[in-house]
Amino acid sequence: MNATMLRERRQITLPASVCQAAGVKLNDHVEWRFEGGEIRGVKRVAAVPKRLTREQCLEALQRSRLQFTGGFDQLKEETR
């Protein structure tokens, strides 16, 4: 059994073996719920990166069903 202690600010350190088994890594999100007398945590899929590189933006534009006629600089200017 992996026991942990709730700290002053309601923080708990997850045991390494639990993180490894669940595939939880730094900055992953976990959704918590209380059900059937147990606290359960479910790993959530990582969010889209907050800032994309220029190459990632261009690739996303090429895959998009929308048609962009201007260049990257024009699009960047319009979306500011």
mmJSON file of the N, C-alpha and C atoms, coordinates in Angstrom:
{"data_MODEL":{"atom_site":{
"group_PDB":["ATOM","ATOM","ATOM","ATOM","ATOM","ATOM","ATOM","ATOM","ATOM","ATOM","ATOM","ATOM","ATOM","ATOM","ATOM","ATOM","ATOM","ATOM","ATOM","ATOM","ATOM","ATOM","ATOM","ATOM","ATOM","ATOM","ATOM","ATOM","ATOM","ATOM","ATOM","ATOM","ATOM","ATOM","ATOM","ATOM","ATOM","ATOM","ATOM","ATOM","ATOM","ATOM","ATOM","ATOM","ATOM","ATOM","ATOM","ATOM","ATOM","ATOM","ATOM","ATOM","ATOM","ATOM","ATOM","ATOM","ATOM","ATOM","ATOM","ATOM","ATOM","ATOM","ATOM","ATOM","ATOM","ATOM","ATOM","ATOM","ATOM","ATOM","ATOM","ATOM","ATOM","ATOM","ATOM","ATOM","ATOM","ATOM","ATOM","ATOM","ATOM","ATOM","ATOM","ATOM","ATOM","ATOM","ATOM","ATOM","ATOM","ATOM","ATOM","ATOM","ATOM","ATOM","ATOM","ATOM","ATOM","ATOM","ATOM","ATOM","ATOM","ATOM","ATOM","ATOM","ATOM","ATOM","ATOM","ATOM","ATOM","ATOM","ATOM","ATOM","ATOM","ATOM","ATOM","ATOM","ATOM","ATOM","ATOM","ATOM","ATOM","ATOM","ATOM","ATOM","ATOM","ATOM","ATOM","ATOM","ATOM","ATOM","ATOM","ATOM","ATOM","ATOM","ATOM","ATOM","ATOM","ATOM","ATOM","ATOM","ATOM","ATOM","ATOM","ATOM","ATOM","ATOM","ATOM","ATOM","ATOM","ATOM","ATOM","ATOM","ATOM","ATOM","ATOM","ATOM","ATOM","ATOM","ATOM","ATOM","ATOM","ATOM","ATOM","ATOM","ATOM","ATOM","ATOM","ATOM","ATOM","ATOM","ATOM","ATOM","ATOM","ATOM","ATOM","ATOM","ATOM","ATOM","ATOM","ATOM","ATOM","ATOM","ATOM","ATOM","ATOM","ATOM","ATOM","ATOM","ATOM","ATOM","ATOM","ATOM","ATOM","ATOM","ATOM","ATOM","ATOM","ATOM","ATOM","ATOM","ATOM","ATOM","ATOM","ATOM","ATOM","ATOM","ATOM","ATOM","ATOM","ATOM","ATOM","ATOM","ATOM","ATOM","ATOM","ATOM","ATOM","ATOM","ATOM","ATOM","ATOM","ATOM","ATOM","ATOM","ATOM","ATOM","ATOM","ATOM","ATOM","ATOM","ATOM","ATOM","ATOM","ATOM","ATOM","ATOM","ATOM","ATOM","ATOM","ATOM"],
"id":[1,2,3,4,5,6,7,8,9,10,11,12,13,14,15,16,17,18,19,20,21,22,23,24,25,26,27,28,29,30,31,32,33,34,35,36,37,38,39,40,41,42,43,44,45,46,47,48,49,50,51,52,53,54,55,56,57,58,59,60,61,62,63,64,65,66,67,68,69,70,71,72,73,74,75,76,77,78,79,80,81,82,83,84,85,86,87,88,89,90,91,92,93,94,95,96,97,98,99,100,101,102,103,104,105,106,107,108,109,110,111,112,113,114,115,116,117,118,119,120,121,122,123,124,125,126,127,128,129,130,131,132,133,134,135,136,137,138,139,140,141,142,143,144,145,146,147,148,149,150,151,152,153,154,155,156,157,158,159,160,161,162,163,164,165,166,167,168,169,170,171,172,173,174,175,176,177,178,179,180,181,182,183,184,185,186,187,188,189,190,191,192,193,194,195,196,197,198,199,200,201,202,203,204,205,206,207,208,209,210,211,212,213,214,215,216,217,218,219,220,221,222,223,224,225,226,227,228,229,230,231,232,233,234,235,236,237,238,239,240],
"type_symbol":["N","C","C","N","C","C","N","C","C","N","C","C","N","C","C","N","C","C","N","C","C","N","C","C","N","C","C","N","C","C","N","C","C","N","C","C","N","C","C","N","C","C","N","C","C","N","C","C","N","C","C","N","C","C","N","C","C","N","C","C","N","C","C","N","C","C","N","C","C","N","C","C","N","C","C","N","C","C","N","C","C","N","C","C","N","C","C","N","C","C","N","C","C","N","C","C","N","C","C","N","C","C","N","C","C","N","C","C","N","C","C","N","C","C","N","C","C","N","C","C","N","C","C","N","C","C","N","C","C","N","C","C","N","C","C","N","C","C","N","C","C","N","C","C","N","C","C","N","C","C","N","C","C","N","C","C","N","C","C","N","C","C","N","C","C","N","C","C","N","C","C","N","C","C","N","C","C","N","C","C","N","C","C","N","C","C","N","C","C","N","C","C","N","C","C","N","C","C","N","C","C","N","C","C","N","C","C","N","C","C","N","C","C","N","C","C","N","C","C","N","C","C","N","C","C","N","C","C","N","C","C","N","C","C","N","C","C","N","C","C"],
"label_atom_id":["N","CA","C","N","CA","C","N","CA","C","N","CA","C","N","CA","C","N","CA","C","N","CA","C","N","CA","C","N","CA","C","N","CA","C","N","CA","C","N","CA","C","N","CA","C","N","CA","C","N","CA","C","N","CA","C","N","CA","C","N","CA","C","N","CA","C","N","CA","C","N","CA","C","N","CA","C","N","CA","C","N","CA","C","N","CA","C","N","CA","C","N","CA","C","N","CA","C","N","CA","C","N","CA","C","N","CA","C","N","CA","C","N","CA","C","N","CA","C","N","CA","C","N","CA","C","N","CA","C","N","CA","C","N","CA","C","N","CA","C","N","CA","C","N","CA","C","N","CA","C","N","CA","C","N","CA","C","N","CA","C","N","CA","C","N","CA","C","N","CA","C","N","CA","C","N","CA","C","N","CA","C","N","CA","C","N","CA","C","N","CA","C","N","CA","C","N","CA","C","N","CA","C","N","CA","C","N","CA","C","N","CA","C","N","CA","C","N","CA","C","N","CA","C","N","CA","C","N","CA","C","N","CA","C","N","CA","C","N","CA","C","N","CA","C","N","CA","C","N","CA","C","N","CA","C","N","CA","C","N","CA","C","N","CA","C","N","CA","C","N","CA","C","N","CA","C","N","CA","C"],
"label_alt_id":[null,null,null,null,null,null,null,null,null,null,null,null,null,null,null,null,null,null,null,null,null,null,null,null,null,null,null,null,null,null,null,null,null,null,null,null,null,null,null,null,null,null,null,null,null,null,null,null,null,null,null,null,null,null,null,null,null,null,null,null,null,null,null,null,null,null,null,null,null,null,null,null,null,null,null,null,null,null,null,null,null,null,null,null,null,null,null,null,null,null,null,null,null,null,null,null,null,null,null,null,null,null,null,null,null,null,null,null,null,null,null,null,null,null,null,null,null,null,null,null,null,null,null,null,null,null,null,null,null,null,null,null,null,null,null,null,null,null,null,null,null,null,null,null,null,null,null,null,null,null,null,null,null,null,null,null,null,null,null,null,null,null,null,null,null,null,null,null,null,null,null,null,null,null,null,null,null,null,null,null,null,null,null,null,null,null,null,null,null,null,null,null,null,null,null,null,null,null,null,null,null,null,null,null,null,null,null,null,null,null,null,null,null,null,null,null,null,null,null,null,null,null,null,null,null,null,null,null,null,null,null,null,null,null,null,null,null,null,null,null],
"label_comp_id":["MET","MET","MET","ASN","ASN","ASN","ALA","ALA","ALA","THR","THR","THR","MET","MET","MET","LEU","LEU","LEU","ARG","ARG","ARG","GLU","GLU","GLU","ARG","ARG","ARG","ARG","ARG","ARG","GLN","GLN","GLN","ILE","ILE","ILE","THR","THR","THR","LEU","LEU","LEU","PRO","PRO","PRO","ALA","ALA","ALA","SER","SER","SER","VAL","VAL","VAL","CYS","CYS","CYS","GLN","GLN","GLN","ALA","ALA","ALA","ALA","ALA","ALA","GLY","GLY","GLY","VAL","VAL","VAL","LYS","LYS","LYS","LEU","LEU","LEU","ASN","ASN","ASN","ASP","ASP","ASP","HIS","HIS","HIS","VAL","VAL","VAL","GLU","GLU","GLU","TRP","TRP","TRP","ARG","ARG","ARG","PHE","PHE","PHE","GLU","GLU","GLU","GLY","GLY","GLY","GLY","GLY","GLY","GLU","GLU","GLU","ILE","ILE","ILE","ARG","ARG","ARG","GLY","GLY","GLY","VAL","VAL","VAL","LYS","LYS","LYS","ARG","ARG","ARG","VAL","VAL","VAL","ALA","ALA","ALA","ALA","ALA","ALA","VAL","VAL","VAL","PRO","PRO","PRO","LYS","LYS","LYS","ARG","ARG","ARG","LEU","LEU","LEU","THR","THR","THR","ARG","ARG","ARG","GLU","GLU","GLU","GLN","GLN","GLN","CYS","CYS","CYS","LEU","LEU","LEU","GLU","GLU","GLU","ALA","ALA","ALA","LEU","LEU","LEU","GLN","GLN","GLN","ARG","ARG","ARG","SER","SER","SER","ARG","ARG","ARG","LEU","LEU","LEU","GLN","GLN","GLN","PHE","PHE","PHE","THR","THR","THR","GLY","GLY","GLY","GLY","GLY","GLY","PHE","PHE","PHE","ASP","ASP","ASP","GLN","GLN","GLN","LEU","LEU","LEU","LYS","LYS","LYS","GLU","GLU","GLU","GLU","GLU","GLU","THR","THR","THR","ARG","ARG","ARG"],
"label_asym_id":["A","A","A","A","A","A","A","A","A","A","A","A","A","A","A","A","A","A","A","A","A","A","A","A","A","A","A","A","A","A","A","A","A","A","A","A","A","A","A","A","A","A","A","A","A","A","A","A","A","A","A","A","A","A","A","A","A","A","A","A","A","A","A","A","A","A","A","A","A","A","A","A","A","A","A","A","A","A","A","A","A","A","A","A","A","A","A","A","A","A","A","A","A","A","A","A","A","A","A","A","A","A","A","A","A","A","A","A","A","A","A","A","A","A","A","A","A","A","A","A","A","A","A","A","A","A","A","A","A","A","A","A","A","A","A","A","A","A","A","A","A","A","A","A","A","A","A","A","A","A","A","A","A","A","A","A","A","A","A","A","A","A","A","A","A","A","A","A","A","A","A","A","A","A","A","A","A","A","A","A","A","A","A","A","A","A","A","A","A","A","A","A","A","A","A","A","A","A","A","A","A","A","A","A","A","A","A","A","A","A","A","A","A","A","A","A","A","A","A","A","A","A","A","A","A","A","A","A","A","A","A","A","A","A","A","A","A","A","A","A"],
"label_entity_id":["1","1","1","1","1","1","1","1","1","1","1","1","1","1","1","1","1","1","1","1","1","1","1","1","1","1","1","1","1","1","1","1","1","1","1","1","1","1","1","1","1","1","1","1","1","1","1","1","1","1","1","1","1","1","1","1","1","1","1","1","1","1","1","1","1","1","1","1","1","1","1","1","1","1","1","1","1","1","1","1","1","1","1","1","1","1","1","1","1","1","1","1","1","1","1","1","1","1","1","1","1","1","1","1","1","1","1","1","1","1","1","1","1","1","1","1","1","1","1","1","1","1","1","1","1","1","1","1","1","1","1","1","1","1","1","1","1","1","1","1","1","1","1","1","1","1","1","1","1","1","1","1","1","1","1","1","1","1","1","1","1","1","1","1","1","1","1","1","1","1","1","1","1","1","1","1","1","1","1","1","1","1","1","1","1","1","1","1","1","1","1","1","1","1","1","1","1","1","1","1","1","1","1","1","1","1","1","1","1","1","1","1","1","1","1","1","1","1","1","1","1","1","1","1","1","1","1","1","1","1","1","1","1","1","1","1","1","1","1","1"],
"label_seq_id":[1,1,1,2,2,2,3,3,3,4,4,4,5,5,5,6,6,6,7,7,7,8,8,8,9,9,9,10,10,10,11,11,11,12,12,12,13,13,13,14,14,14,15,15,15,16,16,16,17,17,17,18,18,18,19,19,19,20,20,20,21,21,21,22,22,22,23,23,23,24,24,24,25,25,25,26,26,26,27,27,27,28,28,28,29,29,29,30,30,30,31,31,31,32,32,32,33,33,33,34,34,34,35,35,35,36,36,36,37,37,37,38,38,38,39,39,39,40,40,40,41,41,41,42,42,42,43,43,43,44,44,44,45,45,45,46,46,46,47,47,47,48,48,48,49,49,49,50,50,50,51,51,51,52,52,52,53,53,53,54,54,54,55,55,55,56,56,56,57,57,57,58,58,58,59,59,59,60,60,60,61,61,61,62,62,62,63,63,63,64,64,64,65,65,65,66,66,66,67,67,67,68,68,68,69,69,69,70,70,70,71,71,71,72,72,72,73,73,73,74,74,74,75,75,75,76,76,76,77,77,77,78,78,78,79,79,79,80,80,80],
"pdbx_PDB_ins_code":[null,null,null,null,null,null,null,null,null,null,null,null,null,null,null,null,null,null,null,null,null,null,null,null,null,null,null,null,null,null,null,null,null,null,null,null,null,null,null,null,null,null,null,null,null,null,null,null,null,null,null,null,null,null,null,null,null,null,null,null,null,null,null,null,null,null,null,null,null,null,null,null,null,null,null,null,null,null,null,null,null,null,null,null,null,null,null,null,null,null,null,null,null,null,null,null,null,null,null,null,null,null,null,null,null,null,null,null,null,null,null,null,null,null,null,null,null,null,null,null,null,null,null,null,null,null,null,null,null,null,null,null,null,null,null,null,null,null,null,null,null,null,null,null,null,null,null,null,null,null,null,null,null,null,null,null,null,null,null,null,null,null,null,null,null,null,null,null,null,null,null,null,null,null,null,null,null,null,null,null,null,null,null,null,null,null,null,null,null,null,null,null,null,null,null,null,null,null,null,null,null,null,null,null,null,null,null,null,null,null,null,null,null,null,null,null,null,null,null,null,null,null,null,null,null,null,null,null,null,null,null,null,null,null,null,null,null,null,null,null],
"Cartn_x":[0.851,0.0,0.892,0.5,1.23,0.449,0.865,0.175,0.892,0.106,0.658,-0.115,0.368,-0.262,-0.708,-1.888,-2.401,-1.696,-1.078,-0.347,-1.264,-0.728,-1.494,-2.313,-1.772,-2.464,-3.204,-3.668,-4.398,-3.573,-2.269,-1.386,-1.0,-0.915,-0.502,0.557,1.609,2.621,2.236,2.089,1.761,3.017,2.916,4.081,4.558,5.859,6.441,5.832,5.579,5.021,3.623,2.835,1.482,1.569,2.453,2.624,3.062,3.988,4.498,3.399,2.636,1.568,0.474,0.176,-0.883,-0.376,0.95,1.516,1.408,1.368,1.256,2.656,2.815,4.104,3.929,5.03,5.024,4.1,3.278,2.332,1.117,0.953,-0.27,-1.406,-2.619,-3.796,-4.484,-4.94,-5.66,-7.002,-8.09,-9.432,-9.757,-10.204,-10.474,-11.966,-12.416,-13.811,-13.884,-14.946,-15.192,-16.36,-16.134,-17.174,-17.035,-18.135,-18.132,-17.199,-17.065,-16.198,-14.714,-14.378,-12.97,-12.712,-11.501,-11.05,-10.408,-10.883,-10.351,-9.81,-8.659,-8.049,-7.944,-8.287,-8.234,-7.334,-6.329,-5.415,-6.173,-5.993,-6.603,-5.555,-6.013,-5.118,-4.529,-3.252,-2.558,-3.217,-3.259,-3.83,-2.878,-3.408,-2.602,-1.572,-0.351,0.659,0.159,0.532,0.061,0.6,1.805,2.401,2.988,2.528,3.011,4.181,5.05,6.145,5.599,6.38,5.973,5.69,6.543,6.361,5.067,4.76,3.524,2.3,2.382,1.277,1.07,2.145,2.035,1.475,1.906,1.402,-0.097,-0.516,-1.932,-2.757,-2.216,-2.921,-3.071,-2.062,-2.128,-3.156,-3.296,-4.264,-5.689,-5.835,-7.142,-8.033,-9.329,-10.3,-10.578,-10.228,-10.403,-9.313,-9.602,-8.637,-8.055,-6.771,-6.088,-5.309,-5.577,-4.923,-3.702,-3.647,-2.515,-1.361,-0.261,0.913,0.856,1.849,1.92,1.944,2.737,2.851,1.517,0.78,-0.541,-1.499,-1.501,-2.367,-2.02,-0.732,-0.276,-0.759,-0.668,-1.103,-2.618,-3.377,-4.848,-5.338,-4.583,-5.051,-4.515,-3.849,-3.351,-4.439],
"Cartn_y":[-1.186,0.0,1.242,2.241,3.512,4.566,4.876,5.869,7.209,8.287,9.64,10.463,11.669,12.53,13.829,14.292,15.565,16.684,17.602,18.712,19.911,20.937,22.112,22.738,22.81,23.454,22.427,21.321,20.235,19.623,19.514,18.92,17.51,16.634,15.251,14.924,14.241,13.77,12.365,12.167,10.832,9.975,8.743,7.859,7.648,7.51,7.332,6.131,5.049,3.846,4.094,4.932,5.264,6.137,7.139,8.017,7.214,6.312,5.493,4.602,3.959,3.058,3.812,5.047,5.846,6.655,6.715,7.514,9.005,9.413,10.823,11.427,12.547,13.238,14.685,15.39,16.789,17.592,18.438,19.328,18.611,17.312,16.624,17.053,16.98,17.329,16.054,16.078,14.944,15.464,14.79,15.148,14.262,14.88,14.146,14.084,12.958,12.835,11.861,12.014,11.13,10.243,8.949,8.033,6.704,6.211,4.928,4.891,6.027,6.072,6.17,6.366,6.455,7.744,8.259,9.395,8.809,9.233,8.691,9.818,9.567,10.531,9.944,10.755,10.32,11.278,10.726,11.548,12.115,13.376,14.049,14.23,14.228,14.408,15.805,15.912,17.199,18.192,19.435,20.499,20.858,21.569,22.065,23.037,23.015,23.956,25.392,26.205,27.58,28.411,28.114,28.909,27.968,28.125,27.288,27.96,27.165,27.717,28.147,28.894,29.323,28.106,27.095,25.886,25.166,25.096,24.454,25.222,26.553,27.381,27.146,27.149,26.939,25.555,24.55,23.193,23.126,23.787,23.8,24.515,25.58,26.298,25.428,24.665,23.792,22.68,22.186,21.114,21.639,22.946,23.526,23.471,23.283,23.33,24.77,25.711,27.118,27.521,28.481,28.927,30.282,30.332,31.574,32.022,33.259,33.746,34.6,35.183,36.027,35.201,35.863,35.195,35.103,34.469,34.28,35.625,36.565,37.865,38.601,38.511,39.156,38.499,37.187,36.465,36.808,36.866,37.196,38.596,39.523,40.888,40.97,40.217,40.237,39.597,38.683,37.967,38.532,39.64,40.276,41.025],
"Cartn_z":[0.0,0.0,0.0,-0.757,-0.828,-0.053,1.15,1.968,1.858,1.829,1.82,2.84,3.131,4.119,3.443,3.784,3.292,4.052,3.308,3.929,4.135,4.747,5.164,4.028,2.844,1.723,0.853,1.469,0.796,-0.329,-0.138,-1.134,-0.722,-1.722,-1.522,-2.559,-2.151,-3.087,-3.514,-4.809,-5.306,-5.327,-4.885,-4.924,-6.363,-6.545,-7.875,-8.595,-7.854,-8.483,-9.027,-8.34,-8.803,-10.054,-10.022,-11.193,-12.411,-12.188,-13.29,-13.859,-12.987,-13.433,-14.18,-13.739,-14.364,-15.551,-15.729,-16.815,-16.561,-15.29,-14.937,-14.872,-15.59,-15.636,-15.181,-15.049,-14.654,-15.562,-14.992,-15.672,-16.259,-16.025,-16.441,-15.517,-16.011,-15.222,-14.752,-13.51,-12.936,-12.435,-12.819,-12.354,-11.155,-10.055,-8.819,-8.567,-7.978,-7.553,-6.378,-5.592,-4.459,-4.853,-4.858,-5.308,-4.579,-4.065,-3.362,-2.171,-1.469,-0.299,-0.619,-1.909,-2.322,-3.089,-2.936,-3.734,-4.983,-6.153,-7.406,-8.28,-8.87,-9.778,-11.173,-12.174,-13.567,-14.333,-14.997,-15.797,-16.988,-17.246,-18.392,-19.476,-20.714,-21.863,-21.807,-22.109,-22.072,-23.026,-22.611,-23.431,-24.569,-25.536,-26.652,-26.091,-26.599,-26.091,-26.162,-25.181,-25.127,-26.28,-26.724,-27.796,-28.832,-30.071,-31.156,-31.865,-32.412,-33.205,-34.558,-35.299,-36.641,-37.521,-37.429,-38.245,-37.885,-36.582,-36.15,-36.647,-36.632,-37.138,-38.63,-39.391,-40.831,-41.149,-40.419,-40.618,-40.306,-39.223,-38.856,-39.926,-40.479,-41.544,-42.787,-43.121,-44.293,-44.101,-42.873,-42.588,-42.46,-42.232,-41.978,-43.215,-42.967,-44.075,-44.505,-43.663,-44.008,-44.993,-45.822,-46.82,-46.41,-46.24,-45.912,-47.154,-47.567,-48.777,-48.474,-47.27,-46.918,-46.387,-46.141,-45.601,-44.083,-43.528,-42.084,-41.36,-41.849,-41.182,-41.171,-42.281,-42.347,-41.35,-41.294,-40.376,-38.913,-38.627,-37.287,-36.895,-37.814,-37.568,-37.344,-38.125,-38.019,-36.733,-36.177,-34.985,-33.685,-33.742,-32.503,-31.811],
"occupancy":[1.0,1.0,1.0,1.0,1.0,1.0,1.0,1.0,1.0,1.0,1.0,1.0,1.0,1.0,1.0,1.0,1.0,1.0,1.0,1.0,1.0,1.0,1.0,1.0,1.0,1.0,1.0,1.0,1.0,1.0,1.0,1.0,1.0,1.0,1.0,1.0,1.0,1.0,1.0,1.0,1.0,1.0,1.0,1.0,1.0,1.0,1.0,1.0,1.0,1.0,1.0,1.0,1.0,1.0,1.0,1.0,1.0,1.0,1.0,1.0,1.0,1.0,1.0,1.0,1.0,1.0,1.0,1.0,1.0,1.0,1.0,1.0,1.0,1.0,1.0,1.0,1.0,1.0,1.0,1.0,1.0,1.0,1.0,1.0,1.0,1.0,1.0,1.0,1.0,1.0,1.0,1.0,1.0,1.0,1.0,1.0,1.0,1.0,1.0,1.0,1.0,1.0,1.0,1.0,1.0,1.0,1.0,1.0,1.0,1.0,1.0,1.0,1.0,1.0,1.0,1.0,1.0,1.0,1.0,1.0,1.0,1.0,1.0,1.0,1.0,1.0,1.0,1.0,1.0,1.0,1.0,1.0,1.0,1.0,1.0,1.0,1.0,1.0,1.0,1.0,1.0,1.0,1.0,1.0,1.0,1.0,1.0,1.0,1.0,1.0,1.0,1.0,1.0,1.0,1.0,1.0,1.0,1.0,1.0,1.0,1.0,1.0,1.0,1.0,1.0,1.0,1.0,1.0,1.0,1.0,1.0,1.0,1.0,1.0,1.0,1.0,1.0,1.0,1.0,1.0,1.0,1.0,1.0,1.0,1.0,1.0,1.0,1.0,1.0,1.0,1.0,1.0,1.0,1.0,1.0,1.0,1.0,1.0,1.0,1.0,1.0,1.0,1.0,1.0,1.0,1.0,1.0,1.0,1.0,1.0,1.0,1.0,1.0,1.0,1.0,1.0,1.0,1.0,1.0,1.0,1.0,1.0,1.0,1.0,1.0,1.0,1.0,1.0,1.0,1.0,1.0,1.0,1.0,1.0,1.0,1.0,1.0,1.0,1.0,1.0],
"B_iso_or_equiv":[0.0,0.0,0.0,0.0,0.0,0.0,0.0,0.0,0.0,0.0,0.0,0.0,0.0,0.0,0.0,0.0,0.0,0.0,0.0,0.0,0.0,0.0,0.0,0.0,0.0,0.0,0.0,0.0,0.0,0.0,0.0,0.0,0.0,0.0,0.0,0.0,0.0,0.0,0.0,0.0,0.0,0.0,0.0,0.0,0.0,0.0,0.0,0.0,0.0,0.0,0.0,0.0,0.0,0.0,0.0,0.0,0.0,0.0,0.0,0.0,0.0,0.0,0.0,0.0,0.0,0.0,0.0,0.0,0.0,0.0,0.0,0.0,0.0,0.0,0.0,0.0,0.0,0.0,0.0,0.0,0.0,0.0,0.0,0.0,0.0,0.0,0.0,0.0,0.0,0.0,0.0,0.0,0.0,0.0,0.0,0.0,0.0,0.0,0.0,0.0,0.0,0.0,0.0,0.0,0.0,0.0,0.0,0.0,0.0,0.0,0.0,0.0,0.0,0.0,0.0,0.0,0.0,0.0,0.0,0.0,0.0,0.0,0.0,0.0,0.0,0.0,0.0,0.0,0.0,0.0,0.0,0.0,0.0,0.0,0.0,0.0,0.0,0.0,0.0,0.0,0.0,0.0,0.0,0.0,0.0,0.0,0.0,0.0,0.0,0.0,0.0,0.0,0.0,0.0,0.0,0.0,0.0,0.0,0.0,0.0,0.0,0.0,0.0,0.0,0.0,0.0,0.0,0.0,0.0,0.0,0.0,0.0,0.0,0.0,0.0,0.0,0.0,0.0,0.0,0.0,0.0,0.0,0.0,0.0,0.0,0.0,0.0,0.0,0.0,0.0,0.0,0.0,0.0,0.0,0.0,0.0,0.0,0.0,0.0,0.0,0.0,0.0,0.0,0.0,0.0,0.0,0.0,0.0,0.0,0.0,0.0,0.0,0.0,0.0,0.0,0.0,0.0,0.0,0.0,0.0,0.0,0.0,0.0,0.0,0.0,0.0,0.0,0.0,0.0,0.0,0.0,0.0,0.0,0.0,0.0,0.0,0.0,0.0,0.0,0.0],
"pdbx_formal_charge":[null,null,null,null,null,null,null,null,null,null,null,null,null,null,null,null,null,null,null,null,null,null,null,null,null,null,null,null,null,null,null,null,null,null,null,null,null,null,null,null,null,null,null,null,null,null,null,null,null,null,null,null,null,null,null,null,null,null,null,null,null,null,null,null,null,null,null,null,null,null,null,null,null,null,null,null,null,null,null,null,null,null,null,null,null,null,null,null,null,null,null,null,null,null,null,null,null,null,null,null,null,null,null,null,null,null,null,null,null,null,null,null,null,null,null,null,null,null,null,null,null,null,null,null,null,null,null,null,null,null,null,null,null,null,null,null,null,null,null,null,null,null,null,null,null,null,null,null,null,null,null,null,null,null,null,null,null,null,null,null,null,null,null,null,null,null,null,null,null,null,null,null,null,null,null,null,null,null,null,null,null,null,null,null,null,null,null,null,null,null,null,null,null,null,null,null,null,null,null,null,null,null,null,null,null,null,null,null,null,null,null,null,null,null,null,null,null,null,null,null,null,null,null,null,null,null,null,null,null,null,null,null,null,null,null,null,null,null,null,null],
"auth_seq_id":[1,1,1,2,2,2,3,3,3,4,4,4,5,5,5,6,6,6,7,7,7,8,8,8,9,9,9,10,10,10,11,11,11,12,12,12,13,13,13,14,14,14,15,15,15,16,16,16,17,17,17,18,18,18,19,19,19,20,20,20,21,21,21,22,22,22,23,23,23,24,24,24,25,25,25,26,26,26,27,27,27,28,28,28,29,29,29,30,30,30,31,31,31,32,32,32,33,33,33,34,34,34,35,35,35,36,36,36,37,37,37,38,38,38,39,39,39,40,40,40,41,41,41,42,42,42,43,43,43,44,44,44,45,45,45,46,46,46,47,47,47,48,48,48,49,49,49,50,50,50,51,51,51,52,52,52,53,53,53,54,54,54,55,55,55,56,56,56,57,57,57,58,58,58,59,59,59,60,60,60,61,61,61,62,62,62,63,63,63,64,64,64,65,65,65,66,66,66,67,67,67,68,68,68,69,69,69,70,70,70,71,71,71,72,72,72,73,73,73,74,74,74,75,75,75,76,76,76,77,77,77,78,78,78,79,79,79,80,80,80],
"auth_comp_id":["MET","MET","MET","ASN","ASN","ASN","ALA","ALA","ALA","THR","THR","THR","MET","MET","MET","LEU","LEU","LEU","ARG","ARG","ARG","GLU","GLU","GLU","ARG","ARG","ARG","ARG","ARG","ARG","GLN","GLN","GLN","ILE","ILE","ILE","THR","THR","THR","LEU","LEU","LEU","PRO","PRO","PRO","ALA","ALA","ALA","SER","SER","SER","VAL","VAL","VAL","CYS","CYS","CYS","GLN","GLN","GLN","ALA","ALA","ALA","ALA","ALA","ALA","GLY","GLY","GLY","VAL","VAL","VAL","LYS","LYS","LYS","LEU","LEU","LEU","ASN","ASN","ASN","ASP","ASP","ASP","HIS","HIS","HIS","VAL","VAL","VAL","GLU","GLU","GLU","TRP","TRP","TRP","ARG","ARG","ARG","PHE","PHE","PHE","GLU","GLU","GLU","GLY","GLY","GLY","GLY","GLY","GLY","GLU","GLU","GLU","ILE","ILE","ILE","ARG","ARG","ARG","GLY","GLY","GLY","VAL","VAL","VAL","LYS","LYS","LYS","ARG","ARG","ARG","VAL","VAL","VAL","ALA","ALA","ALA","ALA","ALA","ALA","VAL","VAL","VAL","PRO","PRO","PRO","LYS","LYS","LYS","ARG","ARG","ARG","LEU","LEU","LEU","THR","THR","THR","ARG","ARG","ARG","GLU","GLU","GLU","GLN","GLN","GLN","CYS","CYS","CYS","LEU","LEU","LEU","GLU","GLU","GLU","ALA","ALA","ALA","LEU","LEU","LEU","GLN","GLN","GLN","ARG","ARG","ARG","SER","SER","SER","ARG","ARG","ARG","LEU","LEU","LEU","GLN","GLN","GLN","PHE","PHE","PHE","THR","THR","THR","GLY","GLY","GLY","GLY","GLY","GLY","PHE","PHE","PHE","ASP","ASP","ASP","GLN","GLN","GLN","LEU","LEU","LEU","LYS","LYS","LYS","GLU","GLU","GLU","GLU","GLU","GLU","THR","THR","THR","ARG","ARG","ARG"],
"auth_asym_id":["A","A","A","A","A","A","A","A","A","A","A","A","A","A","A","A","A","A","A","A","A","A","A","A","A","A","A","A","A","A","A","A","A","A","A","A","A","A","A","A","A","A","A","A","A","A","A","A","A","A","A","A","A","A","A","A","A","A","A","A","A","A","A","A","A","A","A","A","A","A","A","A","A","A","A","A","A","A","A","A","A","A","A","A","A","A","A","A","A","A","A","A","A","A","A","A","A","A","A","A","A","A","A","A","A","A","A","A","A","A","A","A","A","A","A","A","A","A","A","A","A","A","A","A","A","A","A","A","A","A","A","A","A","A","A","A","A","A","A","A","A","A","A","A","A","A","A","A","A","A","A","A","A","A","A","A","A","A","A","A","A","A","A","A","A","A","A","A","A","A","A","A","A","A","A","A","A","A","A","A","A","A","A","A","A","A","A","A","A","A","A","A","A","A","A","A","A","A","A","A","A","A","A","A","A","A","A","A","A","A","A","A","A","A","A","A","A","A","A","A","A","A","A","A","A","A","A","A","A","A","A","A","A","A","A","A","A","A","A","A"],
"auth_atom_id":["N","CA","C","N","CA","C","N","CA","C","N","CA","C","N","CA","C","N","CA","C","N","CA","C","N","CA","C","N","CA","C","N","CA","C","N","CA","C","N","CA","C","N","CA","C","N","CA","C","N","CA","C","N","CA","C","N","CA","C","N","CA","C","N","CA","C","N","CA","C","N","CA","C","N","CA","C","N","CA","C","N","CA","C","N","CA","C","N","CA","C","N","CA","C","N","CA","C","N","CA","C","N","CA","C","N","CA","C","N","CA","C","N","CA","C","N","CA","C","N","CA","C","N","CA","C","N","CA","C","N","CA","C","N","CA","C","N","CA","C","N","CA","C","N","CA","C","N","CA","C","N","CA","C","N","CA","C","N","CA","C","N","CA","C","N","CA","C","N","CA","C","N","CA","C","N","CA","C","N","CA","C","N","CA","C","N","CA","C","N","CA","C","N","CA","C","N","CA","C","N","CA","C","N","CA","C","N","CA","C","N","CA","C","N","CA","C","N","CA","C","N","CA","C","N","CA","C","N","CA","C","N","CA","C","N","CA","C","N","CA","C","N","CA","C","N","CA","C","N","CA","C","N","CA","C","N","CA","C","N","CA","C","N","CA","C","N","CA","C","N","CA","C","N","CA","C","N","CA","C"],
"pdbx_PDB_model_num":[1,1,1,1,1,1,1,1,1,1,1,1,1,1,1,1,1,1,1,1,1,1,1,1,1,1,1,1,1,1,1,1,1,1,1,1,1,1,1,1,1,1,1,1,1,1,1,1,1,1,1,1,1,1,1,1,1,1,1,1,1,1,1,1,1,1,1,1,1,1,1,1,1,1,1,1,1,1,1,1,1,1,1,1,1,1,1,1,1,1,1,1,1,1,1,1,1,1,1,1,1,1,1,1,1,1,1,1,1,1,1,1,1,1,1,1,1,1,1,1,1,1,1,1,1,1,1,1,1,1,1,1,1,1,1,1,1,1,1,1,1,1,1,1,1,1,1,1,1,1,1,1,1,1,1,1,1,1,1,1,1,1,1,1,1,1,1,1,1,1,1,1,1,1,1,1,1,1,1,1,1,1,1,1,1,1,1,1,1,1,1,1,1,1,1,1,1,1,1,1,1,1,1,1,1,1,1,1,1,1,1,1,1,1,1,1,1,1,1,1,1,1,1,1,1,1,1,1,1,1,1,1,1,1,1,1,1,1,1,1]
}}}
